[in-house]
Amino acid sequence: MQILIFEWLTGGGLWIDGVSFHCGAAIRSQGKRMLQAIAQDFLIAGIEVILPIDERSIGDFPAVDGLTLWPVSSQVDLGDFLKNLAKDVDRILLIAPETGARLLNCVQWLESFREKFLSPVEEFVRIASSKQASFNFLQAQGFDGVSRGMEFADFLNGPMDNFGFPMVIKPMDGVGGEGLRLIKDCGELEQLEGQLAGSDYWVEPFYQGVPVSVSVICHGDRFTFLPATEQVFDREPFGDFIGSRFPVHQDLECRARRLAEKTIRLLPPTQGYVGLDMVLGAEGDQLIEVNPRLTMSYLKLRQVCAFNLATRMLGPSS
């Protein structure tokens, strides 16, 4: 079996972005680490791995048996390049930031090969990539555990008492901690009003509690729920992600699992790895966002789970 794994930041996506995508070094490092980890797990299982790699990063991936690297240069049409590789493989796994529809674009490029996907399909990615789309979809299902937010432009044009302080403002399709702002008072809010394009940002209350992630491997209506992990950042209340803490307290594990189960069963059926970020607090538990892709929690979970997470994506019995 051969699997094509494409990760945007290491696989040539930055040739397209140029200077338009101001992702920090931390995000680029996370992409590389996730790719290296999951590629290794497939290789351990005897599955051949095909990796498109930005020619500037090819030294980060030493040659090993079963691994084929395809250098990507600035002259390559990335969509056509991936389609050509997709023709000859058995499975496809896509990892990309939701920002600027990058993940959605990848999924659409390879739509004709969707039966090979080991990662979420277009309908799921479209909903999960937008904070507003996720909120609207889950609210329409009668789910009240999702973070109660709104488009920043609507917030500015409406009653200013929609939320109290502190509040969080973040990109509508942001990834990781990129662009998150904690607003503590009216002065800080006024400074931002002229800086942010309202339609591209989401505002929500700041929820006090433990930041927890639950990852789920999906196969339609069948799910493998992985252990909850606490998210650790380099500064409080959030900053750059630096790792996952495991185990979490048993009470938090049970609460996180309940919220994850309720959420994933309401979302459209899909396959592959999905990460659910939440805050578990004294006043209630809130889903913060849905990540329709591999997340950094994978690095911890692959160490603590008794089975190979990568091959589990192939099917529950793998």
N, C-alpha and C positions, 0 to 999 in steps of 0.2 A: 504493500500500500504506500502511496505517496500523498503527502499533504503539502499544500501551498500555504505558507503563513506570511501574511503581509502586515507589517507594522509601519504606520505612516511616517513616524519621525526618523526611523532608521532605514526605511525601505525606499526612500527617494521622494517622499512627499515634500520635504523641505526645498527641493528644486522648484516645485510649483509655488510654494508659499513665498519664497524669496524673503523679503523683510516684512511681509504683510502679517505674518503670524508671529507675534512677539512671545513665544513660549520661552520660559526660563530654562536654565540648565537643569534644574531639578526635574521638570517635566520630560525633557529629552532623556535624562538618565533613567527615569522610570520606564519609558518606552523600551529602551534597550534592555534593561534588566528583566522586564516581563517577557520580551521576545526570547532572550537567552534561556530563561527558565523553562518556558513551555516547549521550545524547540528541543531542549535536552530531555524533557520528559517523554516526548514522542520518540526520540532516538533511542532512549532506554528500552522502550517497548518494541523496538525493531521496525519502526515506521520511518520511511525515508522522508526527509524534510527538504522542501524547496524554499529558499529564502531570497527574495529580491532585497538587495542591500545597496544603499547609497554608496557610490564608489569612494566617498570620503570616509566612510565608516567601516570599510571592509576588513580592516585590520583588527576590529573588535570581535571578529568571528573566525577563529582559527579552524583550519580544515580538519574535519573528523569524518569517520566512516558514516555513510548514510546522509550526510549533509551536502547539499548543492547550493552554492551561492551564485546569484545572478546580479552582476554589478549594474547599477542604475546611474546613468550620467544625466547631465543637464539637457542633453539633446533628445532624451527618450520621451515619447508620449506615454505617460505612465498608465493611462487607462488601457490603451492597446497592448502595452507590454504585459499587463496582468492578464488580459484576456487570452493572449497567446500561451502564457504559462498555465492558465486554468484549463485549457483544452486537454492537457495530458496528465492531470492529477486526479486522484480519487476524492480528495476532500479539500475544502478551502476554509481557512480561518482568517478573519479580518480584525485588525486592531487599529483604531485611529481615534484621535480626539473628536468629540462631537462638535467642537468649535468650528464655526463657519461651514457647517454641513460636510466636514471632511469624511466622517464615517459614513454618512448617508450617501455621499458621492461614490465612495468605494463600493458600497452595496449595490448601487444602481449600475455602476460600470459592469459588474459581474452578475447582473440580474438573470441573464440567460443560463447561468450555472448554479442557480440557487439550490437545486437539489443536492449539490455537493457541499453546501454551507454547513460548517460546525459552529457558526456564530449567528447572532440574531438577524432576521430578515428585515426587509424594508419597512413593513407596517410597524413592527416593534421599535425599530431604530428611530423612525420618524416621531413617534410619541415620546420615547424616552430621551431623545436628544434635546428637547425643549422643556424648560421648567414649566412654562405655561401649558404646553400640550399635555404633559404628565398630570399636572394639577387638574386641568379640565376633564381629562379622560377619567381619572379616578373619582373626582367629584360626581361625575355623571353616573358612576356605578354606585353612588351612595356611600363612598368611603370617606370617612372623616378623619383618618389618621395621617393624611398627607399635609405637609407644611402649608399653612394658610397664607399664600402670597398673592401678588398681583403685578402686572406690568408696571414698570417704574413711571412711565408717562401717565398712566391712569391714576397712579398714586399722587403724582404732582398736581393733577387737574381735579382731584377729588378732595373730600374732607381730609384734612391733615391728621385727624385723629384715628385713621384706619388702624394704625399700629402705634404702640408706644415705643419709647426708647428703652434699651437699644434695639436697633433693627439691622438687618443684613441686606446689602445690595450686592448683586453679583450678575455676571453675564448670563443672558437667557440660556445660552448653550455652552456655558463654561465647563471646564474640565479641571479636576483637582482643586487647588486653592487659588488658581489664577484669577485675579480680578476681584476677589472677595473683599468687601469693605464692611467693617463694623461701625455703624453710625450711632454715636452716643448721645447727641443732642442736636438742637435746631441749627446751631452754628455749623457743625460738620455737614449737615444736610444741605444747607444753603450753599456751601462751597462746592458741592458736587452737582448741583442743579444745572449749572452752565457747562459742566465738563462731560456729562454722560448723555449719550443718545438714548432718550427714554425708551424707545421701542426695543432696544437691544438689551435691556436690563430688567431684572426681576428683583422685587423687594419683598421681604418676609420678616416676621418677628425673629428675634434672636432667642433660640430655645436653650435654656440652661440644662445641662445634663451630660451624660456620657456619650461621646460619639462612637457609634458602633456600626460595623459593616457585616452584612450577611450575604454570602455568595450562594448562588443557586445554579446548578447545571440543569438545563431544561431540555426535555424531549417531548414537545407538544404538551399534553396534559400530565406528563410524568416528570417528577422533579427529584433531584438529589440536593437536599439542603445541607450546606456545609457549616461547620461550627462558626459561631459569632466571634468576631475579633474586635478589640477596641482600637480605634484609630489614634495614632500618636503623631502630634505635629511639633514643629520646632519652636512654636510660640503659642501662647494661649490668646483667645479661645481657638484660633485656627491659624495655620500658616502653611509652610511646606510640609508635606507628608514625609515622615521619617521612618515609619514602621508600624507593624501591627502587634498588639499585645494579646497573648493567649496564655491560659484561658481567661475568660471573663467570669464574673460571679454567676453562680447557677441561676439566680433570680433574673439577672440581665440576659442570660442565655435563653431562658424560657420566654421572656418578653420579646426579645429580638426575633426569635423563631415564629412567634404568633404573628407579629407584624409582617414579617417576610412572607409567611404563607398566605396571609390575607391579600397582600399586595400582588404577588406573582400570579395568583389564581384569578385576579380581576383583569390583569393585562392580557393583550392578545397572545395566543399560543406562539411559541417560538422554539428555537433550539440554541444550545450553547451556553456559555458562561454569562451570567448577569449578576451585577453587584448592586445591592440595595444599601444605601447609606441612611442612617437614622440617628436620632438623638433620643436617648432614654432618660427621662427626667422625673423628678419628684411629682410634677404636676401632669404627667402624661408622656406618652411616647409619640414621636412624630417622624414620619418618613420624610427625608430631606430630598433625596433624588434617586433616580434609577439610572444605572450605568449599563448600557447595552453592549458590553464588551468586557474583555479581561481587565481586572483591576489589580492594584498593588497588593491586595489581600492574598492574591494567589501565591506570592512568595512565602508567606507564613503558612498558608493552608497546605501547600505541597509538602511541608515538613512535618505537619501534625496529623495528616490524614493517613490511614492505613492502606489506601489504594492510590493508584496513579490518576490524578485529576485529569490529565490530558486525555488519556484513553477513555476515561468515563464519558467524555464528550461524544465519543463514537456510539455510545449506547449504554444503558444501565447495566448490562451484563458484561461489559468490557473490563 
